[in-house]
Amino acid sequence: MIKYHSINGQFVPKQEAVVSLSDLGLQRAYAIFDYFKVTQGKPVFVDDYLERFYDSSAAISLDIPMTKEQLKSHIFEFIAANQVEEAGIKLLLTGGDTEDGYTYQQSKLMVYGMAQINYPAHLMASGIKLMSYNYEREVPEIKTTNYAVSIMLRHQMEAMDAKDLLYFKYGVITESARSNVFIVKNDGTLVTPARNILYGITRKRIIEIARALSLKVELRDITTEETIEAKEIFITSSGKGALAITQIDDFIIGNGKPGENDSPHGQTLPRARPRVRGNKLSYRTIEYWQSL
């Protein structure tokens, strides 16, 4: 159970961790974040997440009041102070307090813990439906806190029994609201968008593993037509691992079921990754966040 959060490097009892009403993150959504899991007391892929966090801060011109190594050490101290073996950790960097509601003065760095965000098991097994939406996130390469569009559309998604969104622009898909997208073509080629996306850590690992297995991988634009004609589609994130997409709007993907183990992605994983659950490169069995 989480007892402490951290604000600018100082541990604060959970009940006392607060943000000012004048914070630019609250006033103007001038903030970035990142999230990763703690498994068996270790932060999973922490170096990858820190690299992305620092890249986001530089891109949005927010200063982080710690070096990367200092923040990494602080994360381990955070885990020890809270005595957690399994948890989620979120890094949040805001524009800090502002006198006029607009001008940036000094950023505020928060580290806070929570229960792991795991997708429901029955949906992991069955796959989900996506609702397409003509939209591209502002500065998609930066992990900002602005998810207003996806939250705004929740009632439309519920009405058509969709669990998430698929963004597209000018006939090209980019990403889901909180996930990267992969398609598997009929010849077994694995394809994922290469631009106008957030470069996910789980996405990165899947590409590495697929290439290690000598599978054909393409990083490029994917048209909407190519998407609905795909043999398989899955989305990836820290919380979902890899999750099958069986339907987009009214279009059934493949046979409407998660990919089978006899697909080109059912080859045995390299022994170099023994801590990955399951021994198949299939999104029904792999939870990439457990690969240390």
Order of alpha helices (4+ residues) and beta strands (2+ residues): beta-beta-alpha-beta-beta-alpha-alpha-beta-beta-alpha-beta-alpha-alpha-beta-beta-beta-beta-alpha-beta-beta-alpha-beta-beta-beta
